[in-house]
Amino acid sequence: YVHFSQSPKCLSVDGTAKLTDAVIQQIEYSSRSELEPARQLLRRLRRRDIYTMVFEAPLLPGTDLTSVDITSQHLVGTYATLRTEGPAVAIPNADPQPTFDHLPEQLDPSTIIIQFLTLDYGKGEQNPVNFVHFFTDSHSVDSYTIDRKEVSMLAPSIFIDKHIRVYSCSSDPSVCTAISIASIYYLQRFLRTLPSALPDSTNYPHLPHSFHTRFSTPKRPRGG
């Protein structure tokens, strides 16, 4: 992208219009050494050799968690502490607590990617319906807005969804497991919804079966 954006073609409107999806083929068939990282990335995408998501949790309103509070170094340090001293606080619903057998001795921060994902309706935390103007018919020139109570009594009160995701650049199952454990231990101090966000065999197939069993949420007894 940097290579082609610095091209003279991008300095003119006509040149920019010619910069289409064909740029992908140009990168793949190019022999330029500076485009080798881009070629490797495209090969990985075609092979579906993408990063593995090892942890995900919703951020409820009022959750004070930013990119400053969690970095790859935080997770590396947490994992190192767990390996040497053991967990200071038990993970909820994990009985027995997970062990570190067959896991790496340490983690590489360059293999950890932390993403804060925000989904909304284009207006952030504001109600998008408040910005929609309606007309009585196709000939009207005067518009009006609809009050929240006139829309529906089932209208939501929160219009933004925030999640935190942790990815592993390594496809090694032991590394993915180690990063996932470190994420859970570190983030349980911030996230009130952590028990419901623990790994399961559907969302995290890279984790061993014993890990899913230890972290499974206990079933509620049926009422009599």
C-alpha positions in Angstrom: 0.0 0.0 0.0 2.8 2.4 0.9 4.6 1.6 -2.3 1.6 2.3 -4.6 0.3 5.3 -2.6 3.7 7.0 -3.2 3.4 6.3 -6.9 2.8 9.3 -9.2 -0.5 7.8 -10.1 -1.9 8.6 -6.7 -1.1 12.3 -7.2 -3.7 12.8 -9.9 -7.4 12.0 -10.0 -7.1 10.0 -13.2 -4.3 8.0 -11.8 -6.2 7.2 -8.6 -9.2 5.9 -10.6 -6.9 3.4 -12.3 -5.6 2.1 -8.9 -8.1 -0.8 -8.7 -8.1 -4.2 -7.1 -5.6 -5.2 -9.8 -3.0 -3.9 -7.5 -3.2 -7.3 -5.7 -2.1 -9.1 -8.9 0.6 -6.5 -9.5 2.0 -7.2 -6.0 1.9 -11.0 -6.5 3.6 -11.0 -9.9 6.1 -8.3 -9.0 9.7 -9.2 -8.4 10.5 -6.0 -6.4 12.2 -6.9 -3.1 10.5 -4.2 -1.2 7.1 -5.8 -2.0 8.1 -9.2 -0.6 6.4 -8.7 2.8 3.2 -7.8 0.9 3.5 -10.9 -1.2 4.0 -13.1 1.9 0.9 -11.5 3.4 -1.2 -12.2 0.3 0.0 -15.8 0.3 -1.1 -16.2 3.9 -4.5 -14.8 3.1 -5.0 -17.2 0.2 -4.0 -20.2 2.4 -6.3 -18.9 5.2 -3.2 -18.8 7.4 -4.5 -16.0 9.5 -4.1 -15.1 13.2 -5.9 -17.2 15.8 -8.3 -15.4 18.1 -7.6 -16.9 21.6 -9.8 -14.6 23.7 -12.8 -12.4 23.3 -15.0 -10.7 25.9 -17.6 -7.9 25.7 -16.9 -4.6 27.5 -20.0 -3.6 29.4 -20.9 0.1 29.9 -18.7 1.4 32.8 -15.9 -1.0 32.1 -12.8 1.1 32.4 -10.4 -0.6 30.1 -8.2 1.0 27.4 -5.3 0.0 25.3 -3.0 1.4 28.0 -4.3 -1.0 30.6 -3.6 -4.1 28.5 -0.6 -4.6 26.2 1.3 -7.7 25.0 3.9 -7.0 27.6 1.2 -7.2 30.3 0.2 -10.6 29.1 3.8 -11.8 28.8 4.5 -10.7 32.4 1.3 -12.3 33.7 2.3 -15.6 32.1 5.8 -15.5 33.5 4.4 -14.9 37.0 1.9 -17.7 36.6 4.7 -20.1 35.5 7.0 -19.2 38.5 4.6 -18.3 41.3 1.2 -19.7 40.3 -2.1 -17.8 40.2 -2.7 -15.4 43.0 -6.5 -15.5 42.3 -8.4 -18.5 41.0 -10.3 -18.3 37.7 -14.0 -18.4 38.2 -15.7 -21.7 37.3 -12.3 -23.4 36.7 -12.1 -26.4 39.0 -9.4 -27.7 39.0 -7.3 -24.8 37.9 -5.4 -25.2 34.7 -1.8 -26.4 34.7 1.0 -25.4 32.5 2.2 -28.8 31.4 3.3 -28.9 27.7 3.1 -25.1 27.4 6.0 -22.8 26.4 8.3 -21.5 29.1 7.7 -17.9 28.0 5.8 -15.9 25.6 7.0 -13.6 22.8 5.2 -10.2 22.9 5.5 -10.0 19.1 3.2 -13.0 18.8 0.3 -11.2 20.7 -2.1 -8.8 19.1 -4.7 -7.0 21.2 -7.7 -5.4 19.5 -10.5 -3.2 20.8 -13.5 -3.6 18.5 -16.3 -1.1 18.5 -19.6 -1.7 16.7 -22.3 1.0 16.4 -24.8 2.5 14.0 -22.6 5.3 12.8 -23.4 7.7 15.6 -21.3 6.3 18.4 -23.2 6.1 21.7 -26.2 8.2 20.4 -29.5 6.8 19.2 -29.3 6.7 15.4 -33.1 7.1 15.0 -32.8 10.6 16.4 -30.9 11.6 13.3 -33.4 10.1 10.9 -35.9 12.5 9.3 -39.3 11.3 8.0 -41.8 12.8 5.6 -45.5 12.4 5.5 -45.5 11.6 1.7 -43.4 11.9 -1.4 -44.4 15.5 -2.0 -43.6 16.8 1.5 -40.8 19.2 1.9 -41.0 19.5 5.7 -39.4 16.6 7.7 -39.9 15.5 11.3 -38.3 13.2 13.8 -39.9 10.4 15.8 -39.8 10.3 19.5 -38.2 7.3 21.1 -41.5 6.3 22.7 -43.3 6.3 19.3 -40.8 3.9 17.8 -41.2 0.9 20.1 -41.2 0.1 23.8 -38.5 -2.5 23.0 -36.0 0.1 21.8 -32.5 -0.5 23.2 -30.9 2.0 25.5 -27.3 1.2 24.4 -26.3 1.8 20.8 -22.7 0.8 20.9 -21.1 -2.6 21.4 -17.5 -2.9 22.5 -15.3 -6.0 22.6 -11.7 -6.9 23.4 -10.0 -9.6 21.4 -6.6 -11.2 21.8 -5.0 -12.9 18.8 -2.0 -15.2 18.5 0.3 -14.7 15.5 1.6 -18.2 16.1 -0.5 -21.2 15.0 1.2 -23.4 17.6 -1.6 -24.8 19.9 0.5 -24.6 23.0 1.3 -20.9 22.3 -2.4 -20.2 21.7 -3.3 -21.9 24.9 -0.7 -20.0 26.9 -1.8 -16.6 25.5 -5.4 -17.5 26.2 -4.7 -18.4 29.9 -2.6 -15.2 30.4 -5.5 -13.1 28.9 -8.0 -14.7 31.3 -5.9 -14.3 34.4 -4.9 -10.7 33.6 -8.3 -9.5 32.4 -10.5 -11.0 35.2 -9.7 -7.9 37.3 -11.4 -5.7 34.7 -14.2 -7.7 33.2 -17.4 -8.5 35.1 -18.5 -10.8 32.3 -15.4 -12.9 32.3 -17.0 -16.3 33.3 -19.3 -16.1 30.3 -16.4 -15.3 28.0 -14.2 -18.2 29.0 -12.9 -20.4 26.1 -15.1 -23.2 24.8 -14.6 -25.9 22.2 -16.8 -24.1 19.6 -15.0 -20.7 19.6 -11.5 -21.9 20.6 -10.9 -25.3 18.9 -7.1 -24.9 19.3 -7.4 -25.4 23.1 -7.1 -29.0 24.4 -10.2 -30.8 25.6 -9.0 -30.8 29.2 -8.8 -27.0 29.1 -12.4 -26.7 28.0 -13.5 -29.1 30.7 -11.7 -27.2 33.4 -13.2 -23.9 32.3 -16.7 -25.0 31.5 -19.5 -23.1 33.3 -21.3 -25.4 35.7 -24.8 -26.4 34.7 -27.6 -24.8 36.7 -29.8 -27.3 38.6 -33.3 -27.6 37.2 -36.0 -26.2 39.4 -38.4 -28.7 40.9 
